[in-house]
Amino acid sequence: MQPWQQAALGASCLIAFHYLLLRAASGRLGDSLGALVLEGTAAFGIFLYWLVVRGDAVPTTRLGVMFAALSGLGISGGSILLFFALRKGGPVASTGTIVLGGGVAISAIIAPLVFKEPLTARRLIGVALGIAALIILSTEKPVEQGDRVDPSSSEP
């Protein structure tokens, strides 16, 4: 396994942990406050990592900072909408798949246009399978308020 694949697998495990905790938090605080706590804590964690590592090996440019800031605005809006979707009863499997899978499918189609990445048959098949998964999982019945599992409850 290549180093980038190991990092991606580790990130997927952390994202799964994130989604499960996000589902537990939804409905226990407002959507925008939840996103603020989530993103603020993430920023603090990243800052601590940056302090320990002492920066990055890649030189910083103004354009890089601008793109990262715009990406952060996208993530903040996405986090608010994610809290909203989960609070409204979206199942983790469906909601997470739509958010991450949809983002991957859209970016996989747009990246060849923007970054001149190759648009291969393998990529198109992967996107098609991803969209099929989105359709299958997004048609799952939403969780009703009364059916919600309370993670702080000891009852099954």
C-alpha positions as CSV (number, residue, x, y, z in Angstrom):
1,M,0.0,0.0,0.0
2,Q,1.4,3.4,-1.0
3,P,1.8,6.2,1.7
4,W,-1.0,8.3,0.2
5,Q,-3.4,5.2,0.4
6,Q,-2.4,4.7,4.1
7,A,-3.2,8.3,4.8
8,A,-6.5,8.1,2.9
9,L,-7.5,5.0,4.8
10,G,-6.6,6.6,8.1
11,A,-8.6,9.7,7.1
12,S,-11.6,7.6,6.2
13,C,-11.6,6.0,9.7
14,L,-11.5,9.4,11.3
15,I,-14.3,10.7,9.1
16,A,-16.4,7.7,10.1
17,F,-15.7,8.5,13.8
18,H,-16.6,12.1,12.9
19,Y,-20.0,11.1,11.4
20,L,-21.0,8.9,14.3
21,L,-20.2,11.6,16.8
22,L,-21.9,14.3,14.6
23,R,-25.0,12.1,14.5
24,A,-25.0,11.9,18.3
25,A,-24.6,15.7,18.6
26,S,-27.3,16.6,16.1
27,G,-30.5,17.8,17.8
28,R,-28.6,18.5,21.0
29,L,-27.4,21.9,19.9
30,G,-28.2,24.3,17.1
31,D,-26.9,23.6,13.6
32,S,-24.7,26.7,13.3
33,L,-23.4,26.4,16.9
34,G,-22.7,22.7,16.3
35,A,-20.8,23.6,13.1
36,L,-18.9,26.3,15.0
37,V,-17.9,23.9,17.8
38,L,-16.9,21.3,15.2
39,E,-14.9,23.6,13.1
40,G,-13.4,25.5,16.0
41,T,-12.2,22.3,17.6
42,A,-10.9,21.1,14.3
43,A,-8.9,24.3,13.9
44,F,-7.5,24.0,17.4
45,G,-6.4,20.4,16.7
46,I,-4.8,21.4,13.4
47,F,-3.0,24.3,15.1
48,L,-1.6,21.9,17.8
49,Y,-0.4,19.6,15.1
50,W,1.2,22.5,13.3
51,L,3.0,23.6,16.5
52,V,4.4,20.2,17.1
53,V,5.5,19.6,13.5
54,R,6.7,23.2,13.2
55,G,4.9,24.2,10.1
56,D,4.9,22.4,6.7
57,A,7.6,21.5,4.2
58,V,5.6,23.2,1.4
59,P,6.2,27.0,0.8
60,T,3.1,29.1,1.5
61,T,1.7,31.4,-1.2
62,R,-1.1,34.0,-1.1
63,L,-3.0,32.0,-3.7
64,G,-2.6,28.9,-1.6
65,V,-4.0,30.7,1.5
66,M,-6.9,32.1,-0.6
67,F,-7.9,28.7,-1.9
68,A,-7.6,27.1,1.5
69,A,-9.8,29.9,3.0
70,L,-12.4,29.5,0.3
71,S,-12.4,25.7,0.9
72,G,-12.9,26.5,4.6
73,L,-16.0,28.5,3.8
74,G,-17.3,25.6,1.7
75,I,-16.7,23.2,4.7
76,S,-18.3,25.6,7.1
77,G,-21.5,25.8,5.0
78,G,-21.4,22.0,4.5
79,S,-21.1,21.4,8.2
80,I,-24.1,23.6,9.0
81,L,-26.1,21.7,6.3
82,L,-24.8,18.4,7.6
83,F,-26.0,19.2,11.2
84,F,-29.4,20.2,9.7
85,A,-29.7,17.0,7.7
86,L,-28.9,14.8,10.6
87,R,-31.1,16.7,13.0
88,K,-34.0,16.2,10.5
89,G,-33.5,12.4,10.8
90,G,-31.1,11.7,8.0
91,P,-29.5,8.2,8.6
92,V,-25.7,8.4,8.9
93,A,-25.3,5.9,6.1
94,S,-27.4,7.9,3.7
95,T,-26.4,11.4,4.8
96,G,-22.7,10.6,4.9
97,T,-22.8,8.9,1.6
98,I,-24.6,11.8,-0.1
99,V,-22.3,14.4,1.5
100,L,-18.9,12.7,0.9
101,G,-19.9,10.5,-2.1
102,G,-21.7,13.3,-3.8
103,G,-18.7,15.6,-3.3
104,V,-16.3,13.0,-4.6
105,A,-18.5,12.3,-7.7
106,I,-18.9,16.0,-8.5
107,S,-15.2,16.7,-8.0
108,A,-14.2,13.6,-10.0
109,I,-16.2,15.0,-12.9
110,I,-15.0,18.6,-12.6
111,A,-11.3,17.9,-11.8
112,P,-10.4,16.9,-15.4
113,L,-11.8,20.2,-16.6
114,V,-10.1,22.4,-13.9
115,F,-6.8,20.5,-13.2
116,K,-6.4,18.7,-16.6
117,E,-6.5,15.3,-14.8
118,P,-7.2,12.4,-17.2
119,L,-10.9,11.5,-17.6
120,T,-10.4,7.7,-17.9
121,A,-12.9,4.9,-18.2
122,R,-11.9,3.7,-14.7
123,R,-12.8,7.1,-13.3
124,L,-16.2,7.2,-15.2
125,I,-17.0,3.7,-13.9
126,G,-16.1,4.7,-10.4
127,V,-18.3,7.7,-10.6
128,A,-21.2,5.7,-12.0
129,L,-20.8,3.1,-9.2
130,G,-20.6,6.0,-6.6
131,I,-23.8,7.6,-8.0
132,A,-25.5,4.1,-7.9
133,A,-24.5,3.8,-4.2
134,L,-25.8,7.4,-3.6
135,I,-29.2,6.5,-5.1
136,I,-29.5,3.2,-3.2
137,L,-28.5,4.6,0.2
138,S,-30.4,7.9,-0.2
139,T,-33.7,6.1,-0.7
140,E,-33.4,4.7,2.8
141,K,-36.3,5.7,5.1
142,P,-35.3,8.6,7.4
143,V,-35.2,8.1,11.1
144,E,-38.2,9.5,12.9
145,Q,-37.7,11.7,16.0
146,G,-39.2,9.0,18.3
147,D,-37.0,6.3,16.7
148,R,-33.8,8.0,17.5
149,V,-31.2,6.2,19.6
150,D,-30.0,8.2,22.5
151,P,-26.3,7.4,23.0
152,S,-26.4,8.7,26.6
153,S,-29.2,6.3,27.4
154,S,-28.5,2.8,28.9
155,E,-31.7,1.4,27.4
156,P,-31.3,-0.7,24.2
